Amino acid sequence: MKNRKNNLFIIGLLTLLLIIFQFFINAEWWWFVIPVFVAGVLLPPKFTKGNGFCVGFVAGALSWFLPHFYFQWTYSGKLFAQLATLIGVPVWVLVIAIAVIGGILGGLAFTTGKQLRSGKEKLKLNLEE
């Protein structure tokens, strides 16, 4: 139960930080994988026992879904309706696809960071030189 609370805390913290940066930093679409990767490297394994992909997936999916939901609500759905018409899919499919893409990228970034940390610890590498 404690592990689940730690994972939920990490997911919430990562999602909040990613959304805050998303609103205030004018960066490329892929920038959010860098903080998720760094979180995977810096967080001790005791906080993310099990599969780190799930933590990164949920944080990445929420960090893409929530701002898009906000823009959908702010602009009365016109922006995504036009984009969905251009692509040829319903709006809800577009929003789910956006969340899944963000989730996969976040999950891969967090897992990569976690594996880098565990590999460094297993090989006893000193990377601080």
Secondary structure by P-SEA (a helix, b strand, c coil): caaaaaaaaaaaaaaaaaaaaaacccccccaaaaaaaaaaaccccccccccaaaaaaaaaaaaaaaaaaaaaaaacaaaaaaaaaaacccaaaaaaaaaaaaaaaaaaaaaaaaaaaaaaaaacccccc
